[in-house]
Amino acid sequence: MKIRWTLSIRGGLVLLALLAVLPALALQVYDGVLQRRHLIDDATMESRRSAASFAQVQASITDSTRLLLTTLAAMPEVRRLDTAACDALFASLLRQNPIYINILVTNRQGDIVASGLPYGRVNLADRKHFRDAMATGRFSAGEYIVSRTGFDPAFPFALPFRDNAGNTAGVLIAAVKLASYDRAFDKLLLPPGSMLGITDNKGVRLYYRPKTTTNPLGRPIKAEVWRRVAEGGEEGAFPQTGTDGRHRFFAYQKLSLEPGQAPYMTFVVGLPASVVLAPARKALATNLILLAATAFLALGVAWFFGGAVIARRLDRVAATADRIGRGDLTARTGLPYGAGGIGKVAKTLDSMAELLARHETARENALAALRRNQERMAHIAASMADWIWETDADARFVYVSARVRQAMGYDPEALLGKSFFDFLAPGEEARVRPVFEAARETGEPLRECVNWRVARDGLRRCISTSGVPWHDESGVFKGYRGVDRDVTARMQAEQELRESLDEKDTLLKEIHHRVKNNLQIISGLLYLQEEQVHDPTALESFRESRNRIASMALVHEELYRATSLSRIRLDDYIRELLPRLFGHDQKTPRLSFDCRLDPVGVPIEKAVPAGLALNELFTNAYKHGFAGRETGLLLVELREEEKDVVIKVRDDGPGLPEGFDPDAGATLGMQLIANLSRQLGGTVEAGNDGGAVFTLRFPK
């Protein structure tokens, strides 16, 4: 029994020692996983940088080749297909630019007519770069070829050129040596086992280092690798097993001749997973060895120095570990941290519990902050008169706040999965959809897009929609987020206001129409009265009064016909007034009018006195400038000078007497002109210039 009791204590101590070591083992494994992840991230970043570096080198080569071919296309010897001159020129360029395997020119049929290298009867009409250049008329890239003049793997570029008549004469071609990338690859400090691959637009291998029999040039790369490259974006990274059976971390970079065009070349860099992860594996192995040594030491102490004291201390450690395992992160062993194995285990366990407690506290604080933010946003959304929504890339609702129930009568859950356009009123989609599509194409926000929708009760609601596009971490468009506001009441109020304004405009026009009719009635009464007057002086007074009334009536007629009731166009008024005042008959002279009228508008309060003043000026010219004459010319000018309106009336009569003063005029007409100019806040001037000239000036 004694031996059995001793063995059970030792067994318990051994078990406790193992339990104490297990958390440390878990931490070591976790640390190894983190280190592995960091190494993978570093390898991915390094492969991306390497692929980007090679792509930058190729982009420079492509730009240089484009510039070279563009320069050659403008040279006279190339344009006239001078074989001897071109051969010498291309040979010289090849010596200066060893990166090219050959530079040559073909005619329209693809036959080589000049080359930097010796050539026979060679036709390149079947080459992709030749066909693309002839078809597009632009700088084009080819695909993997073996040069028919240099007999080595190459990647060609082509540019069509024109002769002196402007017709396409042929194609200039420069083929880059694929072996020229060896020097750039050798300069890269990549881990052993790394690879560089270059493919054309079809995934055919243009270049591969280090050279292996499993990756021959001119053959497609591994289908799975090409699929992931082809389906990816302009650049990317992924882990994959290569053609040679080695697992690598690949990164690629695509190159295009122009933005939006398909890539013509792709650079793929792969770092071997075994080399990349070797430090993590080594560190994990070292840590595990150290942990195993510690475990054996603890087991030895537990086995050989077990006893009542040790057992109690181990029981306390076991109980503490059990509490921690059940979630009690406040549990501590309470044992002194000595140099012995149990003290170390207790310290490790207490440190682990403290670390877990800090992590748990931080997690609880983060969760509490998240709950507070969610609660705050929920309160804000609930207190808003507007409702918040979110759609996916197909304009289907994935979230709608509860406020939509008060505005539209729909439960938020009933709208999920429905399209924004499903609830538009009849005829609205044809107007609203182009607005949404245009905003989506340009990535612009929606700004108060007013649309009519049908609520659950069948009534129409006017909604103002605003939203912004949102994207995921990679920049892919995912949909719109925004708010809707019920503006039905506002739109109805605006409609009622417009109708009220239209009614007022109609009423004002009707008033001006009635005033014009009343003035015409008064003018008609004066006309009837004239038939009973035989005194020439009184008869002339009747006619002048009738003209004055007609001029005022014309102002109201212009307002009745105008689109604006606040201003009247004086130029239109003058054109209407002159024929009415000077209608031709056998007793009156025949007048010619020279009207130089700028478009000038004045307020209604200035239109009536200005119209009366014009009537008096025209009447005055008629009475004194054309008296006793059969014909005459009346010049009328209307213009704006800064802040003033200027009206000039000139006849070709005998002119004004010397020293004539318009302000001291003895006639009723001149008195009216002077008084009306003062009423307008302006002045009237009189003079002679081939006849009498009156100038009326007043602020506009």
VOGU-3710 file (C-alpha; in Angstrom, 3 decimals, decimal comma):
1> mkirwtlsir> 0,000/0,000/0,000  2,857/2,330/0,792  4,492/1,747/-2,551  1,173/2,203/-4,297  0,630/5,508/-2,459  4,112/6,691/-3,357  3,595/5,776/-6,996  0,254/7,587/-7,192  1,835/10,760/-5,805  4,608/10,571/-8,299
11> gglvllalla> 2,119/9,891/-11,058  0,116/12,923/-10,030  3,246/15,061/-9,936  4,274/13,830/-13,363  0,828/14,578/-14,681  0,896/18,056/-13,140  4,304/18,697/-14,639  3,010/17,713/-18,043  -0,033/19,948/-17,601  2,218/22,852/-16,659
21> vlpalalqvy> 4,323/22,323/-19,755  1,362/22,084/-22,130  0,455/25,844/-22,033  4,057/26,697/-22,803  3,965/24,202/-25,639  0,822/25,862/-26,985  2,461/29,279/-26,800  5,511/27,975/-28,645  3,347/26,497/-31,371  1,358/29,721/-31,581
31> dgvlqrrhli> 4,554/31,760/-31,803  5,793/29,435/-34,539  2,565/29,924/-36,462  2,883/33,717/-36,145  6,494/33,623/-37,267  5,523/31,425/-40,179  2,805/33,885/-41,148  5,203/36,834/-40,955  7,735/35,004/-43,086  5,032/34,227/-45,663
41> ddatmesrrs> 4,003/37,898/-45,686  7,629/38,987/-46,099  8,148/36,470/-48,897  4,991/37,606/-50,648  6,073/41,245/-50,387  9,563/40,415/-51,636  8,198/38,471/-54,609  5,851/41,349/-55,407  8,755/43,815/-55,319  10,859/41,579/-57,525
51> aasfaqvqas> 8,055/41,123/-60,068  7,429/44,871/-60,052  11,156/45,555/-60,556  11,307/43,266/-63,594  8,095/44,785/-64,938  9,588/48,266/-64,557  12,666/47,195/-66,491  10,464/45,751/-69,240  8,324/48,902/-69,306  11,477/50,945/-69,893
61> itdstrlllt> 12,539/48,543/-72,666  9,093/48,816/-74,264  9,119/52,632/-74,105  12,621/52,737/-75,563  11,577/50,347/-78,347  8,472/52,435/-79,119  10,627/55,583/-79,297  13,230/53,822/-81,489  10,657/52,513/-83,959  8,808/55,858/-84,017
71> tlaampevrr> 12,084/57,626/-84,819  12,938/55,121/-87,563  9,439/55,449/-89,074  10,095/59,145/-89,685  13,430/58,619/-91,464  13,384/59,122/-95,279  15,376/55,968/-96,077  12,850/53,859/-94,161  9,815/55,580/-95,700  11,097/54,866/-99,221
81> ldtaacdalf> 12,264/51,314/-98,253  15,904/51,958/-99,167  17,306/48,449/-98,463  21,008/49,303/-98,469  20,659/52,358/-96,255  18,342/50,554/-93,856  20,612/47,486/-93,616  23,545/49,674/-92,604  21,432/51,711/-90,186  19,898/48,646/-88,503
91> asllrqnpiy> 23,289/46,899/-88,191  24,690/50,001/-86,479  21,737/50,135/-84,100  22,176/46,446/-83,204  25,811/47,042/-82,267  24,780/49,949/-80,053  21,799/48,110/-78,529  22,785/44,501/-77,819  19,437/43,956/-76,069  17,831/43,458/-79,513
101> inilvtnrqg> 18,336/40,255/-81,457  17,428/42,055/-84,705  15,865/45,241/-86,125  14,194/44,901/-89,510  11,561/46,325/-91,835  8,986/44,520/-93,988  6,731/45,598/-96,798  2,939/45,418/-96,598  3,031/41,712/-97,567  5,356/40,817/-94,669
111> divasglpyg> 8,498/40,251/-96,778  11,709/41,449/-95,112  13,251/44,225/-97,206  15,962/45,359/-94,751  17,541/43,850/-91,614  20,373/44,374/-89,154  21,292/40,697/-89,613  21,793/38,743/-92,847  18,545/37,337/-94,200  17,188/35,423/-97,146
121> rvnladrkhf> 13,675/35,346/-98,480  11,795/35,569/-95,201  8,140/36,423/-94,808  6,640/37,452/-91,437  2,986/37,810/-92,450  2,029/34,964/-90,110  3,500/36,647/-87,017  1,051/38,106/-84,456  2,978/41,363/-84,071  2,903/41,960/-87,854
131> rdamatgrfs> -0,831/41,208/-88,102  -1,711/43,409/-85,109  0,365/46,331/-86,387  -1,241/46,178/-89,846  -4,735/45,757/-88,380  -4,571/48,519/-85,750  -2,083/50,884/-87,361  -0,404/51,300/-83,946  2,563/50,101/-81,941  1,951/46,398/-81,153
141> ageyivsrtg> 3,496/43,627/-79,074  3,881/40,042/-80,232  4,292/36,699/-78,520  7,013/34,112/-78,006  8,956/33,514/-81,231  12,208/32,021/-82,400  13,757/34,668/-84,627  13,916/33,666/-88,290  17,006/35,831/-88,716  18,758/35,517/-85,319
151> fdpafpfalp> 17,500/31,957/-84,616  17,161/32,572/-80,841  14,077/33,022/-78,604  12,855/36,597/-78,760  9,892/38,871/-78,030  9,035/41,242/-80,913  7,487/44,723/-81,115  6,097/46,206/-84,342  5,106/49,646/-85,643  3,557/50,374/-89,080
161> frdnagntag> 4,924/53,348/-91,034  3,749/55,381/-94,011  5,417/56,425/-97,236  5,645/60,008/-98,458  2,162/59,711/-99,999  0,643/58,904/-96,603  -0,065/55,224/-97,351  1,004/52,350/-95,113  4,306/51,211/-96,610  5,291/48,439/-94,231
171> vliaavklas> 6,123/47,485/-90,651  9,203/48,176/-88,499  10,065/45,310/-86,101  12,465/45,161/-83,146  12,884/41,771/-81,404  14,207/41,755/-77,817  16,571/38,953/-76,809  14,925/36,955/-74,067  18,371/35,912/-72,837  19,029/39,574/-71,980
181> ydrafdklll> 17,060/39,117/-68,756  19,793/36,833/-67,360  21,871/39,773/-66,204  18,935/41,390/-64,384  18,065/38,064/-62,708  21,640/37,549/-61,542  21,598/40,977/-59,827  18,591/40,043/-57,681  19,469/38,699/-54,243  16,786/36,035/-54,139
191> ppgsmlgitd> 16,844/32,954/-51,895  18,189/29,723/-53,414  15,534/27,885/-55,380  13,759/31,130/-56,423  12,522/31,432/-59,983  11,676/34,136/-62,514  9,245/33,419/-65,317  8,013/35,660/-68,124  4,962/34,756/-70,237  3,271/36,299/-73,224
201> nkgvrlyyrp> -0,441/37,080/-73,460  -1,319/33,385/-73,914  0,691/32,061/-70,966  3,508/30,777/-73,180  6,840/30,780/-71,345  9,159/33,478/-72,748  11,856/33,196/-70,104  12,623/31,036/-67,082  15,463/31,047/-64,563  17,043/28,920/-63,346
211> ktttnplgrp> 16,929/26,862/-66,494  15,384/23,413/-66,011  14,102/20,702/-68,300  10,701/20,892/-66,623  10,174/24,485/-67,771  11,106/24,728/-71,473  10,762/28,043/-73,318  7,985/28,373/-75,853  5,670/26,026/-73,912  2,675/27,018/-71,760
221> ikaevwrrva> 3,285/27,377/-68,036  1,416/25,194/-65,555  -2,322/25,505/-66,221  -3,254/26,126/-62,581  -0,643/28,880/-62,230  -1,757/30,565/-65,487  -5,421/30,348/-64,474  -4,751/32,182/-61,227  -2,637/34,793/-63,040  -5,161/35,299/-65,863
231> eggeegafpq> -8,125/35,639/-63,473  -6,301/38,069/-61,182  -5,809/41,794/-61,491  -2,835/43,763/-62,770  -0,767/42,307/-59,937  -1,230/39,629/-57,302  0,282/36,872/-55,193  -0,615/33,277/-54,327  0,995/30,036/-53,116  1,213/27,220/-55,652
241> tgtdgrhrff> 3,216/24,154/-56,606  5,215/24,810/-59,769  5,923/22,613/-62,789  9,088/21,363/-61,127  7,096/20,096/-58,131  8,417/22,712/-55,672  5,954/24,678/-53,582  6,541/28,427/-53,910  5,037/31,758/-53,030  4,311/33,331/-56,420
251> ayqklslepg> 3,781/37,002/-57,278  3,009/38,395/-60,721  2,921/41,756/-62,492  1,171/42,349/-65,817  2,211/44,865/-68,477  -0,016/46,501/-71,100  0,898/48,808/-73,954  -1,958/51,190/-73,163  -4,285/51,568/-70,146  -7,316/49,356/-70,601
261> qapymtfvvg> -5,638/47,017/-73,106  -5,043/43,321/-72,450  -1,588/42,529/-70,986  1,071/41,606/-73,505  3,561/40,239/-70,968  3,441/38,911/-67,390  6,338/38,620/-64,921  6,108/35,818/-62,335  8,506/35,551/-59,383  8,410/32,543/-57,052
271> lpasvvlapa> 10,193/32,115/-53,714  10,564/28,512/-52,463  8,408/27,768/-49,450  11,047/25,474/-47,962  13,654/28,246/-47,876  11,198/30,925/-46,774  9,844/28,850/-43,882  13,183/27,367/-42,838  13,814/30,003/-40,101  10,387/29,347/-38,603
281> rkalatnlil> 10,919/25,598/-38,659  14,360/25,949/-37,138  13,109/28,268/-34,404  10,175/25,971/-33,656  12,454/22,934/-33,469  14,852/24,774/-31,151  12,026/25,943/-28,918  10,513/22,470/-28,818  13,885/20,955/-27,874  14,283/23,489/-25,094
291> laataflalg> 10,717/22,884/-23,981  11,284/19,114/-24,015  14,431/19,518/-21,894  12,483/21,607/-19,421  9,724/19,029/-19,368  12,154/16,172/-18,667  13,710/18,188/-15,862  10,322/18,832/-14,338  9,393/15,179/-14,635  12,644/14,201/-12,967
301> vawffggavi> 12,037/16,544/-10,087  8,463/15,322/-9,789  9,532/11,707/-9,852  12,533/11,788/-7,558  11,660/14,585/-5,132  7,917/14,032/-4,875  6,498/14,081/-1,411  3,860/15,566/0,703  5,034/19,186/0,320  5,582/18,848/-3,395
311> arrldrvaat> 2,286/17,075/-3,809  0,427/19,871/-2,043  2,140/22,486/-4,161  1,388/20,505/-7,276  -2,202/20,099/-6,192  -2,395/23,884/-5,876  -0,874/24,311/-9,317  -3,320/21,757/-10,735  -6,259/23,440/-9,068  -5,121/26,835/-10,408
321> adrigrgdlt> -4,728/25,429/-13,917  -8,180/23,880/-13,637  -9,731/27,230/-12,649  -7,977/28,964/-15,504  -9,216/26,272/-17,851  -12,802/26,896/-16,665  -12,424/30,616/-17,413  -11,422/31,988/-14,001  -8,577/34,235/-15,096  -8,163/35,658/-11,571
331> artglpygag> -6,782/32,330/-10,328  -3,147/32,354/-9,131  -1,063/29,626/-7,503  0,047/31,775/-4,568  3,310/29,847/-4,434  6,730/31,465/-4,054  8,721/31,742/-7,250  11,893/29,972/-6,353  14,592/28,395/-8,427  12,960/24,978/-8,220
341> gigkvaktld> 10,908/23,405/-10,937  7,550/23,878/-9,167  8,275/27,573/-8,576  9,037/28,019/-12,273  5,887/26,173/-13,245  3,841/28,287/-10,824  5,404/31,485/-12,192  4,774/30,400/-15,779  1,187/29,515/-14,957  0,562/32,785/-13,102
351> smaellarhe> 2,192/34,796/-15,926  0,078/33,009/-18,483  -3,053/33,696/-16,418  -2,104/37,369/-16,081  -1,451/37,643/-19,817  -4,744/35,953/-20,609  -6,509/38,230/-18,114  -5,082/41,330/-19,804  -6,077/40,016/-23,202  -9,552/39,165/-21,931
361> tarenalaal> -9,916/42,633/-20,361  -8,836/44,265/-23,600  -11,269/42,067/-25,524  -14,118/42,904/-23,142  -13,312/46,614/-23,413  -13,276/46,386/-27,204  -16,574/44,490/-27,216  -18,099/47,033/-24,825  -16,926/49,905/-27,040  -18,342/48,096/-30,069
371> rrnqermahi> -21,677/47,581/-28,315  -21,760/51,266/-27,315  -21,044/52,343/-30,882  -23,708/49,997/-32,211  -26,179/51,276/-29,642  -25,270/54,891/-30,456  -25,729/54,308/-34,197  -29,001/52,494/-33,555  -30,279/55,438/-31,476  -29,195/57,926/-34,144
381> aasmadwiwe> -30,860/55,877/-36,885  -34,035/55,527/-34,793  -34,203/59,267/-34,033  -33,701/60,394/-37,643  -36,675/61,369/-39,749  -34,858/59,824/-42,690  -34,153/56,124/-43,110  -30,771/54,576/-43,778  -30,189/51,935/-46,432  -27,448/49,883/-48,033
391> tdadarfvyv> -27,459/48,083/-51,379  -25,218/45,557/-53,050  -23,563/46,005/-56,443  -26,887/45,075/-58,168  -28,825/47,851/-56,347  -30,593/45,335/-54,070  -31,209/46,267/-50,453  -29,067/44,448/-47,884  -30,003/46,758/-44,987  -32,887/49,177/-44,330
401> sarvrqamgy> -33,456/50,999/-41,029  -36,753/50,750/-39,164  -37,748/54,345/-40,009  -38,889/53,151/-43,442  -41,936/51,632/-41,755  -43,292/55,090/-40,771  -42,527/56,646/-44,163  -43,436/53,922/-46,669  -45,395/51,390/-44,605  -43,003/48,499/-45,384
411> dpeallgksf> -41,256/46,358/-42,791  -37,462/46,580/-43,252  -37,250/42,786/-43,641  -39,704/42,897/-46,557  -37,345/45,147/-48,539  -34,213/43,003/-48,166  -33,235/41,460/-51,486  -35,529/43,824/-53,384  -34,184/46,214/-55,975  -34,269/49,960/-55,502
421> fdflapgeea> -36,220/50,179/-58,765  -38,944/47,740/-57,629  -40,796/50,454/-55,693  -40,628/53,321/-58,213  -43,883/54,783/-59,473  -44,858/53,938/-63,077  -42,690/55,822/-65,551  -40,056/56,786/-62,969  -37,535/54,041/-63,770  -36,859/55,385/-67,263
431> rvrpvfeaar> -35,893/58,735/-65,682  -34,112/57,559/-62,535  -32,131/54,513/-63,740  -29,830/56,520/-66,069  -28,939/58,761/-63,103  -27,976/55,728/-60,996  -26,062/54,080/-63,840  -24,114/57,265/-64,602  -23,176/57,693/-60,925  -22,059/54,071/-60,713
441> etgeplrecv> -19,945/54,291/-63,867  -18,089/57,381/-62,614  -18,015/56,376/-58,943  -19,765/59,626/-58,003  -22,122/60,011/-55,025  -25,862/60,468/-55,465  -26,915/63,992/-54,500  -30,603/64,464/-53,591  -31,977/62,427/-56,474  -35,713/63,112/-56,326
451> nwrvardglr> -37,903/60,128/-57,282  -41,512/59,062/-56,826  -42,268/55,697/-55,212  -45,381/53,738/-54,369  -45,910/53,151/-50,635  -47,534/50,061/-49,190  -50,917/51,873/-48,987  -50,754/52,477/-52,768  -50,146/56,231/-52,476  -47,256/57,989/-54,188
461> rcistsgvpw> -44,420/59,410/-52,086  -41,764/61,815/-53,278  -38,364/60,674/-51,954  -35,012/62,474/-51,980  -32,212/59,889/-52,247  -28,565/60,558/-51,362  -25,808/57,964/-51,167  -22,132/57,220/-51,603  -20,474/54,169/-53,185  -18,594/51,776/-50,911
471> hdesgvfkgy> -15,821/49,333/-51,753  -14,128/46,397/-50,078  -10,499/46,349/-48,953  -9,282/45,610/-52,492  -11,173/48,547/-53,978  -13,930/46,504/-55,641  -17,272/48,325/-55,877  -19,800/46,657/-53,543  -22,829/48,949/-53,675  -24,222/52,185/-52,226
481> rgvdrdvtar> -24,936/53,417/-48,704  -27,178/56,377/-48,091  -30,330/57,922/-46,703  -33,833/58,522/-48,058  -36,020/61,440/-47,061  -39,755/61,843/-47,604  -40,140/65,242/-49,318  -43,720/64,752/-50,481  -45,021/67,649/-48,384  -42,268/69,941/-49,640
491> mqaeqelres> -42,892/69,034/-53,271  -46,633/69,564/-52,849  -45,985/72,948/-51,215  -43,665/73,932/-54,076  -46,294/72,856/-56,592  -48,964/74,907/-54,813  -46,575/77,872/-54,713  -45,893/77,593/-58,453  -49,613/77,387/-59,173  -50,210/80,440/-56,953
501> ldekdtllke> -47,475/82,386/-58,760  -48,927/81,371/-62,125  -52,362/82,628/-60,975  -50,818/85,945/-59,849  -48,957/86,328/-63,164  -52,201/85,663/-65,022  -54,051/88,185/-62,830  -51,402/90,879/-63,369  -51,438/90,316/-67,110  -55,223/90,548/-67,074
511> ihhrvknnlq> -55,000/93,856/-65,140  -52,533/95,279/-67,673  -54,781/94,041/-70,467  -57,815/95,766/-68,944  -55,842/99,000/-68,350  -54,727/98,925/-71,978  -58,336/98,379/-73,107  -59,574/101,261/-70,912  -56,906/103,597/-72,308  -57,869/102,556/-75,824
521> iisgllylqe> -61,513/103,333/-74,985  -60,478/106,822/-73,793  -58,445/107,253/-76,969  -61,499/106,196/-78,997  -63,695/108,701/-77,172  -61,201/111,471/-77,952  -61,208/110,366/-81,567  -65,000/110,643/-81,684  -64,806/114,036/-80,014  -62,367/115,228/-82,717
531> eqvhdptale> -65,134/114,979/-85,332  -67,047/117,754/-83,538  -63,999/120,062/-83,245  -63,163/122,373/-86,134  -60,589/124,611/-84,522  -57,177/123,443/-85,869  -55,393/124,253/-82,614  -57,928/122,348/-80,496  -57,925/119,499/-82,996  -54,127/119,225/-82,738
541> sfresrnria> -54,410/119,156/-78,942  -56,909/116,294/-79,195  -54,547/114,347/-81,448  -51,560/114,911/-79,149  -53,584/113,795/-76,128  -54,707/110,721/-78,040  -51,042/109,884/-78,897  -50,027/110,281/-75,271  -52,764/107,921/-74,154  -51,744/105,463/-76,893
551> smalvheely> -48,135/105,528/-75,711  -49,240/104,656/-72,162  -51,544/101,938/-73,474  -48,644/100,460/-75,446  -46,627/100,098/-72,228  -49,412/97,988/-70,699  -49,765/96,034/-73,926  -46,036/95,215/-73,894  -46,322/94,056/-70,276  -49,319/91,903/-71,153
561> ratslsrirl> -47,370/90,166/-73,919  -44,007/89,966/-72,036  -42,804/86,931/-70,110  -41,550/89,174/-67,273  -43,955/91,546/-65,508  -41,186/93,475/-63,761  -39,330/94,922/-66,813  -40,211/96,079/-70,294  -38,000/96,134/-73,368  -37,657/99,721/-74,637
571> ddyirellpr> -36,334/98,583/-78,020  -39,504/96,532/-78,660  -41,615/99,431/-77,376  -40,016/101,904/-79,836  -40,530/99,529/-82,775  -44,237/99,302/-81,881  -44,714/103,027/-81,147  -43,269/104,541/-84,347  -45,731/102,951/-86,824  -48,684/103,847/-84,591
581> lfghdqktpr> -47,685/107,517/-84,345  -46,730/108,045/-87,969  -49,236/106,095/-89,976  -49,027/107,338/-93,579  -51,813/109,162/-95,351  -51,947/111,718/-98,168  -51,688/114,721/-95,808  -48,629/113,611/-93,800  -45,033/113,375/-94,968  -43,589/109,955/-95,654
591> lsfdcrldpv> -40,987/109,273/-92,993  -38,071/106,869/-93,068  -36,841/105,413/-89,783  -33,230/104,609/-88,898  -33,527/102,664/-85,642  -30,324/101,671/-83,887  -31,720/99,933/-80,860  -29,813/97,823/-78,342  -31,808/95,363/-76,214  -32,531/97,492/-73,127
601> gvpiekavpa> -34,998/96,628/-70,361  -36,292/99,038/-67,707  -38,602/98,594/-64,676  -42,308/99,285/-65,053  -42,046/102,489/-62,967  -39,656/103,920/-65,567  -41,367/102,448/-68,622  -44,454/104,761/-68,510  -42,599/108,112/-68,152  -39,960/106,941/-70,661
611> glalnelftn> -42,751/106,011/-73,108  -44,447/109,393/-72,699  -41,123/111,208/-73,165  -40,472/109,234/-76,372  -43,982/110,100/-77,597  -43,298/113,806/-77,032  -39,869/113,650/-78,713  -41,305/111,847/-81,765  -44,281/114,260/-81,916  -41,985/117,271/-81,578
621> aykhgfagre> -39,823/116,025/-84,472  -42,931/115,407/-86,564  -44,376/118,910/-85,929  -41,228/120,985/-86,302  -38,726/118,881/-88,221  -40,964/117,644/-91,059  -43,493/120,491/-91,340  -44,202/121,359/-94,980  -42,111/118,485/-96,295  -43,164/115,377/-98,243
631> tglllvelre> -40,414/113,065/-96,878  -38,066/112,957/-93,941  -35,643/110,745/-91,971  -36,010/110,120/-88,262  -32,991/108,573/-86,459  -33,588/106,814/-83,134  -30,724/105,429/-81,023  -31,080/103,358/-77,831  -28,111/102,095/-75,833  -26,771/101,465/-72,338
641> eekdvvikvr> -23,736/103,329/-70,976  -22,532/101,811/-67,717  -25,474/102,578/-65,354  -27,474/104,878/-67,687  -29,963/104,441/-70,501  -29,370/106,851/-73,411  -32,079/107,674/-76,018  -31,216/109,955/-78,944  -33,854/111,278/-81,404  -32,652/113,209/-84,473
651> ddgpglpegf> -34,502/114,524/-87,508  -33,137/115,940/-90,763  -35,166/119,156/-90,538  -34,064/122,798/-90,222  -32,822/122,306/-86,644  -33,321/124,254/-83,431  -32,977/128,013/-83,064  -29,776/129,408/-81,576  -29,712/129,230/-77,770  -32,638/126,817/-77,495
661> dpdagatlgm> -33,062/125,538/-73,902  -35,300/122,433/-73,481  -35,878/123,206/-69,785  -37,295/126,637/-70,669  -39,575/125,404/-73,467  -42,820/127,293/-73,835  -44,814/124,483/-75,418  -46,662/121,848/-73,457  -44,643/119,126/-75,202  -41,276/120,541/-74,130
671> qlianlsrql> -42,555/121,082/-70,612  -43,670/117,466/-70,485  -40,288/116,282/-71,766  -38,447/118,312/-69,085  -40,769/117,136/-66,301  -40,617/113,498/-67,419  -36,783/113,547/-67,552  -36,730/114,821/-63,954  -39,255/112,155/-62,963  -36,890/109,546/-64,468
681> ggtveagndg> -34,007/111,038/-62,490  -32,226/112,026/-65,681  -31,593/114,895/-68,065  -32,545/115,981/-71,569  -30,160/117,783/-73,908  -30,904/119,558/-77,217  -28,619/120,458/-80,106  -28,173/120,496/-83,876  -26,434/117,837/-85,990  -27,866/117,912/-89,512
691> gavftlrfpk> -31,206/118,598/-87,828  -32,601/118,801/-84,319  -31,124/116,305/-81,847  -32,622/115,506/-78,440  -30,735/113,229/-76,010  -32,571/111,756/-73,026  -30,384/110,131/-70,357  -31,623/108,480/-67,147  -30,422/105,776/-64,694  -31,540/102,285/-65,624
//
